[in-house]
Every structure is written in structure tokens, then in C-alpha cells.
């Protein structure tokens, strides 16, 4: 299924329209805007789902995430934020799967109601999903693949950031300095995702700058965000031995992102586009043989509409229909020492429903229609004799639930 076909389908779905979900009302939100009446706040979120894979004719169920938030307001100026995440329900020695990790852990210093600093392990403002990843704040059981693979979510690093807003314009901004990436962890098919340190033994030999600007105009929100940093956090001697460029921004990775959101009553539309540039991908491939691309891109268009909305004095129940078109190519430009993989040139159509009986609980039903290029035989090494033949089209049906508080 080619991209033009997907666009036609999405345009047809858009003609029925769709809604923006209200920001979730959580303990973290209350602490951020200083409306919490508690000195210490406890919150969290979780996701569980069932998935059917049409091609493999297999199903799975997974408690994908359980996250516990603990925050504390020391005084009007200083607050503490933390999130501890358990993935896949449990961790067992010697078995794959499962992860226990800090999703954030930082001190916030409020300069005034419109300006604050963060110090520690935090999520930079890159894209939409990174800072809006609660399950009742996005559609579909699976997080969109553009902001999972091209922009890895949930992306947190150690550093410092400053967030502010202008008093005379509806404009907010952020700028931060964080540790850089590790190009040894880059992996074919997941791009830079495996190169994140996420707070664990991060090198400070290389650093990265992040920044974002968001402007509101009537029913629109516009955002531009970016990242530029080094990915060879080695000593100059080690880097030279691998023929990598060392230094603060050595073996650089650049990410650019822009999005537009439109909300009008029950209708909401999102458009997001992003690119990843790794100019020295050939050097990374020579050092680590991980088939790193020089350029990758992704984008999506999503529309959602509240087909049912019931207001009462205590809650608002919503049934939201949505459709999303995703397009990405994780190896749009490959250096001469890399191997092209058409299977990571992908398009997805995701359609489904989100039902929120109350603001912070959601039940989801969706189907994802995947289309990719054909396999490259040069990338098939020691294939399993029981592996089914690769099919460039597949369908995944998902049923799940999520919550936040």
C-alpha cells in the first residue's frame, strides 16, 4: 500500500472529523503549575493491551507500563519530581524483557510563575509525545512509531533546562544542555534509540543542546524543536583509534521537528514532521558495523472527533474516533559502507476509538495497517528454518486500557 493510497484513505476519514483530548489532570500537573494543596504528591499511569498479529496468526497480552510518580514541594521556589517505571510487569534474572528505570528525577526552581529551571534527569521538549505520553493523552494502544523510533520516546537525559513564556505574546520556549548520545548503541531499525544514556553512567565528554518554541494563535498551536549533540563520548585517543571525531559535539547528531495542532470543539488535528541527520554515519559504521544511516525522516497526520460526549456535574464521558497516517524511512540516505533496508521504509494507517468514562481512564480499540518495502537478501544472516516468509503488508488489532492520576 503506497503513501498516496494512505493519504486518500486518511482524507476520507478526515471528512468525518475528530477531537482533542483535554490534558490529563494528574498530581504531576498540579505540582508543575503549583496548584497542588499537598506538600508531597503521589500519582502515576499505566498501560495494558492485547494485540493480534494477522500474518503470524498470534496474539499477546502485556502490562506494558506501570509508572509511579512522587513529587514534593519544598517551598514556593523548589519542587522535586520523579517517576519510576516498570515495563512488562516484572523483571526476572536470565530472561529477556522487563525493565525498571527512572523516567525522570529532577529539581525544579521557579523563578516566577512563567519561568523555571529543571536540574537532573528530565524529558526535553522534542516532538509531542515525549512530554505528553500518558495513555489518556494520545490515541491508539501503541505510541505512534514516528515518535518512538525517529524521535525516541520517552527520551530523558541528565542536564539542565530553562523554560519560559512571554508576557505579551502567547509564546513559550525552552532551551537545555544535556549529555550526548553513544553511537556504539545505534542499531539498525531503531536508529538512535539504543544510543541514549537515560541517566545511567552518561558520558559528559560530549554534550547536546535542545530547544523548542511553541506559539498559540486562536485555535492553532505551532511548535519547532531541535537537538544537536555529539555521539562519541570518548577520550580523544579512543576516538582517534576508531577514526571518530571527538569533542563536545564530535560525531554529531542533529534532529529537527515541527508540528501544528488545531482544536475546534470536538475536532482535533495534529501534523508532525521530523528529520534525523548523522553526517558522519560512515565513520560510525566503520567503527561499530551497526548500519547507521546518514539521514532518516518521519511524519504523521492525525485527526480525532468526539462522536459522543456526555457532560455531568462530576465527569465528562467521551467516545473519540480517530485516524492517523504515519510515514517514515529510517534509512533514507545510507553511506557507501551501509546496506539499504526497504523494510524500514514504512507506512502505517491506524484507526480506532478511545472511550474515556472519566477524564483519567481510557479504553482503546484500534487497528494498525502496516506497509513496508521488500526484504534485502544481504541483510538476512543465518535465517531460522521455521521463520515464516516476510510479508510487506500486515494488520495488527489492539485492545487495551490506560489510566493516569
N, C-alpha and C positions, 0 to 999 in steps of 0.2 A: 504494500500500500504506500504510495508515494505522497510527498508532502502536499502537493496540490489537491489530492483527493481528501486528505485530512482537513485542509482548510475549508473545502466545500462543506464537509460534514459539520465542522465547527460553526461556520457561518449560519447553517440551517438551525443549529441548536441555539445560537445566539439570538435568533429571531424570536425565541420564546422567552428570552431574558433570564436574570438571576441576582442574588442578594449578597451584601457584605455582612459578615458576621461581626457582631459587636466585640470589642476587645474583652477578653475574659476578665472577670472580677476575681482576683486572687490576692493572697496575702502578700505576694511579691509586688504586685501592682500598687497596693495600698502603701507599702513601705517606700516605694520609689517616689510617689507623689506626696508622701508624708501625711497620709490621711488615716493611717493605722492608729488605733487607740491603744494598741498593745506595745509594750516595750520589746517583747520577744514574739515573733510571728512564726507560725508553722503552716506550711502549705505543701503543694506538690501536684503531680499529674501522673497519669498512667495510660497505657495503650495495650489492648489485646485484640487479636484478629484471627480470622480463618481465611485461608487462601486456597483456591483450586487452580491448578495449572493444567490447562487444556491439553497441551502437547504431551506432557509426561503422564497425564491422567492420574495425578497425585494431589493430595490435599495435605495441608499442615495447619496447626493451630499454635499460636505463640503468644505469651505475655511478653510483648516486645520491650516495654519500658515501664519501670516503676521509679519515680523520682520523688525525693523528699526535700523540700525547701525549708531552711531555717534562716531566719533573719533577726537582727537585733538593732534597735535604735538606741545608741548610747546617749545622744542628745540631739538638738536641732541640726547640728552640723555633721555628725559622724553616724554612719549606719554600716552594718555588716550584712552581706548577702552570701548564701551558699546553697548549692544543690548537689545532692548525692544521687547518682543514677545507677540502677541495676538493670542490665539488659538480659533478656531471655530467661528471666525468672530465677536462675541460680548459676553458681559457678562451682565446678567440680574439677579437682585436680586430674590432669591427664586427659581431659575431654575438651573438644573444641566447643566454642560457643560460650556465651555469657561474658559479661564484663561489669566490673564495679569501678566506677570512676567519678571524680568530681566534675560536674558540668560547669560550675562557677564557684568562686571563692574570692571575694574582694571586699575592700573597704570603700565606701562612697563618702566623699566630702562635699557637702552642699555649700557652694559659695553664696548663692541666693536662690530663690525659688526657680529661676530659669537657667542656672548654670551649676554644674557639678563635675567633680573628678571621680574616676574609678582607679583603684590601685590593687593589682593582684591578678587573679585568673578570671577573665571576663570574655564575653562574646562580642567581637567587633561588629559594627553595623555594616554588613556586606550582604546585599540582597534583602529579601523579605523574611524568609523562613528562619534564618539564624536567630533573630530576636523575637520571632512570633511563631514558635514551634509547638505551642500547646495544642493538643489534638482537637480541642473545640475552637481552634482559631485557624484551621486550614481544612480543606476539603479532600476527601479520599482517605482510605486507610493507610496507604503508603504516602510518605512525603514525596513531593514531586521530584523527579530524577534530575532535573536541571540544578536544583538547589540541594542535591545530595551528592552528585558526582562532579559537576563542573564547579560549583561553589559547594565545598563540603560542609554539611551541617551535622551536628551542631558544632561549629568551629570556635573553640576557645583557646586562648593563649595567654601567657603571662606578660604583663606590661602595665602601661598607664594610658588612660584616655580622658579627654576633656569633652563634655557635651554641653551645648548651649543653645539658646534661641534668641532671636532678635525681638525687641520690644515693639518696633514699628512695622515689622513685616512678619507674615506667617511662615517663618523660615527657621528650621532647626539645623544644627550641624554637629559633627563630631570629628575629632582627629586623635589618633592614637599611635603609640610606639610599642611594639610587641616583639617577642623573639621571632626569628625567621623559621624557615622550613628545613627539612632534611631530605635532600634529593635522593639519598640512598633508599628512602622509603617510598618513592614514587613507584606506582605499579600500573602496568598496562591494564586498561579497562576501568580503573578508578582514579586515574590522573594523579593529582597531588594529595589525595585524601590520606594516604598512608604516610605522608611526609610531615604531618602535624605532630607537634610535641605534646600538646594538650596539658601542659603543666608539669610533665614528668622529665626531669633531667634535661631541660631545654638548654641548648647552647645559646650563649649571648655573644658569640663571635660574629654572628650575623643577625641583623635586625630587620624589621619591616615597619613601614608606615601604612596606616589605614586612615581612611577619611570618608565622610558622607555628608551630603547636603539634601535636605528634604524641604520642598516648598508646597504650600497648600493654596489652591486657587479655586474658590467656590466648591464644586463637588469633586474636584480633582486633587490628587497628591502626586507630586513628581519627585523622584529620588535619583541621585547619582552617587555611586560609591566606588571605592577603589582600594587596591592593595599593591604595594611594591616592596619586595624584600629579597634578601639573599637566601640561597638554599644549600650553601656549602659551609656549614658552621665548623670548619676545621682549622687547624693551625695552617699557616702559610706553607710549611714544609709538607704536611699531609696533603693539602690541596694540590701543591705542585706535583707530588708523586702520582696523583690521579689526573693531572692535567685539567684541574678545575680552577676557576677564578675564586680566590679567597677574598676576605674583607667583609665589611658590614653589609654591602649589597652585592657581594660576589655571587656569580651563577644565579642571576636574578630571575624572579617570577613576578609577572605583572598581571593583575586582574582588574577588569573594568566591568561595571554593572550599571544598568539603568532600568527604571521601572516606572509605570504610570498606573495609578489606581483611580477608578471612577465609581462613586457611590451615589445612588439616587433612589431613596426609599428602599424598596425590596430588591433592587437591582444592584449588582456589583460586578465590575470587570477589572481584571488585572492583566497587564502586559509586562513581561520582563525579558531582558536580553543580557547576556554576559559573555565575555571572552577571557581566555587564559593564554598568555604569551610566555614562552620559555625559550628565549633566543639561543641559549647555549645547550639545547637539548642533545645535540650530537656529542658534546663533551660528557654529559650525564650518561648517555648510552654507552659511551666508550668506557666510562669508569664503573658502571654498575650493571650494564646489559639489561636494563628494565624497559626498553622500548618506549621511552618518553617522547611525546610529540612536541613539536615546536609551537603548535597553535591548536586550540580547541575552542569550541563555542557551544552555546545552548540558548534556548529561549522558549517561552510558553505564553499562551493566551488562555485566560480562564474567565468564565462567566458563571454567575450563580444567581438564583432567584428564589425568594421565599414564596413557594406556591401555597403555603398555609402558614398563618401566623395568628396565634390566639393570645390576647392580652388579658391579664388578670391583675389583681392588686398585689399578688405575690410573685408572679413569674410570667415570662413570655415563652410559650412553646412555638417552635418553628420547624417546618419541614422545608428543606432547601434542596432544590435541584441544581446540579452543576455539570459543566463540561469543560475539559481542559485539553488543549493541544500542546504537546511538547515536541521539540525538535533539537537534537544535539549531535555533534560529531566530536568524539574525544580524540581523534587523530586527523583533524582537518589538514594539518601540514606535518609531515613526518620527515626528519632529516635522512640523509642518504644511508646512515647506518641503522635505521629503523625499518620496521616491517609494517605495512599498511594492514589494518584490520577492519574490513567493512562491517563487522558485527557491532562495532561501537559507533557506527553511524546509524542512529536510531530515531524513530518517531513513535510517539505514544499518543493515543486518544484515551482519555479517562472520563467516564460519565457515571453519574450516580446520584445518591441522595444522602443528606445529613439530616438527622432528626434530633433536635435538642428539646427534650421535655422541660428542662430548666436550663438556665444560662450556662452552667458549667458541666453538663453531662451530655454526651453526644453518642448516637448510634449511627453507624455508617454502612452503606451498601454501595459498591461500585464495581465497575468492570474496566480493566485496562487492556487496550488493544495495541500490541507491540508489533512494530515492523522494523527490520534491520536489513543490512546487506548480507551477502553470502559469506561463508567462512573462507578464509585464506588457508590453503593446504600447508603453507610454510609455517603456520602457527600451530599446527596440530602435531604435538610431540607425545609419543607413547599413548595413543588413544586407548581407552578402555574397550575391550571386546564386547562389553554389554552396553556401551553408550549408544543411545538412540541417534539416528541421523539428525543433523542440525536443520531446523526449520526457521526460516526468516520471519515467519508470522506466528504469533501466539496470542492467547487470551488468558487473562488472569481475573478470576472473580473473587472479590474480597468482601467479607462481612466482619464488622468489629465494633468496638466501643472505646470511648475515651472519657477522661474526666480531668478536671483541674479544680484546685481550691486554694 
